Amino acid sequence: MYRITIFLCFCLLSACAQQQAFLTTQGVSQVKIEALTKQLNEQGWRVTQTNLPIPNEFTNATVAANPAQENQADIEQVVSTLELLGFSDPQTYKFAEGKHFYSIDNIGIYLRTGQTNLQPPSWLRSDDCIYGDALLAFNPNGQVTLEHEPTHTESDRLDSYVGVWVLDGSRLKINLSQGEQSYISSNITRRTWRGVSPAQLFTPIEKAKFSPLNCSFIIIEME
């Protein structure tokens, strides 16, 4: 009985300590994604695919990790796997906080083909905004729709506005007839009911006259 208890505790601890790789791709074939996922699983990584845009400053093959991470040999094995699958010159970046931060034992893998069009997420929601709940929905043709539920109203009123968006690297610009705003994007993590998840936050740069545009907007993977 004692040996069984020890064995179960060891299994539970091993499961909790399993390394996780968050995989973000743009323009990469499904065949390559499946081949990479299989290789990573065999190396002990639990792979989670995300739909977050890849930061413009990243190379076409980037691995993001925590500076305190001690499994350098495992990361080097990931880099070697990327090279074997045809991803040229993978780069490794380590961030202690802010953009592209991953907790210890987790990494982010960002892969894209050489030719991609910069696209925002299909939608963003407001992030605890004092001006009310808001949602941005993006079309690939450059159109954006802002839906806004004002605060301090007795009715369930939902206002809708249509405009255009432009994404230039990490900067997103929204232009409506009511006003315009520019946002700077950053990759962060947020705690959810599933655990810590990667997220992308768009923070307004200026003070706009149209108050809903002063909200920060966010998308959280696996929320």
C-alpha positions in Angstrom: 0.0 0.0 0.0 2.9 2.4 0.9 4.5 1.7 -2.5 1.3 2.4 -4.3 0.8 5.7 -2.5 4.4 6.8 -3.4 3.8 5.8 -7.0 0.5 7.8 -7.2 2.1 10.9 -5.7 5.0 10.6 -8.2 2.6 10.4 -11.1 0.6 13.4 -9.8 3.7 15.5 -9.4 4.9 14.5 -12.8 1.6 15.6 -14.4 1.6 18.9 -12.6 5.2 19.6 -13.7 4.7 18.8 -17.4 6.1 21.4 -19.7 3.7 23.2 -21.9 4.3 24.8 -25.3 1.9 27.4 -26.7 2.1 27.2 -30.4 1.2 30.2 -32.6 1.4 29.9 -36.4 0.6 32.0 -39.5 0.6 30.4 -42.9 2.2 27.2 -41.8 0.8 24.0 -43.4 -1.3 21.6 -41.3 1.1 18.8 -42.1 4.0 20.7 -40.5 1.9 21.7 -37.5 1.0 18.1 -36.9 4.6 16.9 -37.4 5.9 19.5 -34.9 3.2 18.7 -32.4 4.0 15.0 -32.6 7.7 15.7 -32.1 7.1 18.0 -29.1 4.7 15.5 -27.5 7.4 12.8 -27.7 9.9 15.3 -26.1 7.5 15.7 -23.1 5.8 18.9 -24.1 2.0 19.4 -23.9 1.1 21.5 -26.9 -1.6 24.1 -27.0 -2.4 25.9 -30.2 -3.3 29.6 -30.0 -4.9 32.1 -32.4 -2.9 35.1 -31.3 -1.2 37.3 -33.9 2.6 37.0 -34.0 4.4 40.1 -32.9 5.9 41.9 -35.9 9.3 42.1 -34.2 9.6 38.3 -34.0 11.5 36.3 -36.6 9.6 33.7 -38.7 10.7 31.1 -36.1 10.8 32.3 -32.5 10.9 30.5 -29.1 10.0 32.7 -26.1 10.9 31.5 -22.6 11.3 32.6 -19.0 14.9 33.7 -18.0 14.6 31.5 -14.9 13.9 28.4 -16.9 16.4 25.7 -16.2 15.6 23.2 -19.0 17.9 24.8 -21.5 18.6 21.4 -23.0 14.9 20.9 -23.7 14.7 24.3 -25.4 17.7 23.5 -27.5 16.0 20.3 -28.6 12.9 22.3 -29.6 15.1 24.6 -31.7 16.8 21.6 -33.4 13.4 20.1 -34.1 12.3 23.3 -35.8 15.4 23.3 -38.0 14.8 19.7 -39.0 11.2 20.6 -40.0 12.5 23.4 -42.3 12.1 26.4 -40.1 15.3 28.3 -40.8 17.4 30.1 -38.1 15.0 29.8 -35.1 15.7 32.5 -32.5 15.2 32.2 -28.7 14.1 35.2 -26.6 13.8 35.3 -22.8 11.5 37.8 -21.1 11.2 38.3 -17.3 8.1 40.4 -17.5 5.8 42.3 -19.8 5.6 41.3 -23.5 5.9 37.6 -24.4 6.2 36.5 -20.8 5.8 32.8 -20.0 6.0 31.1 -16.6 8.7 28.6 -15.8 8.3 25.3 -17.6 6.2 26.9 -20.3 7.4 28.3 -23.6 5.9 30.1 -26.6 6.6 29.0 -30.2 5.8 31.4 -32.9 6.0 30.3 -36.6 5.0 31.9 -39.8 5.8 31.7 -43.5 7.8 34.5 -45.1 4.8 36.1 -46.7 1.9 37.0 -44.4 -0.6 39.8 -44.1 -0.7 41.4 -40.7 -4.2 40.8 -39.2 -5.7 41.6 -35.9 -7.6 38.9 -34.0 -11.2 38.4 -35.3 -12.5 40.1 -32.2 -11.4 41.9 -29.0 -13.4 42.6 -25.9 -12.9 45.5 -23.5 -10.8 44.9 -20.5 -12.5 46.1 -17.3 -13.4 49.4 -18.9 -15.0 52.3 -17.0 -16.8 53.4 -20.1 -18.9 50.2 -20.4 -18.6 46.9 -22.1 -17.4 47.0 -25.7 -16.5 44.5 -28.5 -14.4 45.1 -31.6 -15.1 42.7 -34.5 -12.6 42.8 -37.4 -13.1 41.8 -41.0 -10.2 40.9 -43.2 -11.2 43.6 -45.7 -10.3 46.3 -43.2 -13.7 46.9 -41.7 -14.3 47.0 -38.0 -17.5 47.1 -36.0 -17.6 48.5 -32.4 -20.5 47.3 -30.2 -20.8 49.3 -27.0 -23.1 48.8 -24.0 -23.0 52.1 -22.1 -22.8 52.2 -18.3 -25.3 53.9 -16.0 -28.3 53.2 -18.3 -31.5 51.4 -17.2 -32.1 49.8 -20.6 -30.0 47.0 -22.2 -29.0 49.4 -25.0 -26.3 48.2 -27.4 -24.8 50.8 -29.8 -23.1 49.8 -32.9 -20.5 51.7 -35.0 -18.7 50.8 -38.2 -15.3 52.0 -39.3 -11.9 50.8 -40.6 -8.8 49.3 -39.0 -5.1 49.4 -39.9 -2.5 47.2 -38.3 1.1 48.3 -38.6 3.4 46.0 -36.6 2.3 46.3 -33.0 0.2 49.4 -33.5 -3.5 49.1 -34.3 -5.5 52.1 -35.5 -9.3 52.3 -35.4 -11.1 55.0 -37.3 -14.8 55.6 -36.8 -16.9 58.6 -37.9 -17.3 59.3 -34.1 -13.5 59.4 -33.6 -10.2 57.5 -33.9 -7.7 55.8 -31.6 -4.4 54.1 -31.9 -3.5 51.1 -29.7 -0.2 49.4 -28.9 -0.3 45.7 -28.5 1.5 43.5 -26.0 1.6 39.8 -25.3 0.8 39.1 -21.7 -0.6 36.2 -19.6 -3.9 36.2 -17.6 -5.1 33.7 -15.0 -8.3 32.0 -16.0 -10.4 29.1 -14.6 -8.2 26.8 -16.7 -4.9 28.3 -15.4 -2.5 30.9 -16.8 -3.2 31.6 -20.4 -1.5 33.7 -23.1 -3.3 36.9 -24.0 -2.9 39.9 -26.3 -3.7 43.3 -24.8 -4.3 46.5 -26.9 -3.8 49.6 -24.9 -5.0 53.1 -26.1 -2.2 55.6 -26.8 -4.1 58.8 -26.6 -7.3 60.2 -25.0 -10.1 60.1 -27.6 -13.2 62.3 -27.5 -15.3 59.2 -28.2 -15.0 57.4 -24.8 -15.5 53.8 -25.9 -12.3 54.1 -27.8 -10.4 54.8 -24.6 -11.0 51.2 -23.4 -8.2 48.7 -23.5 -9.1 45.6 -25.5 -8.0 42.0 -25.0 -8.2 38.5 -26.3 -7.4 35.6 -23.9 -6.7 32.1 -25.2 -8.7 29.3 -23.7 -10.8 31.7 -21.7 
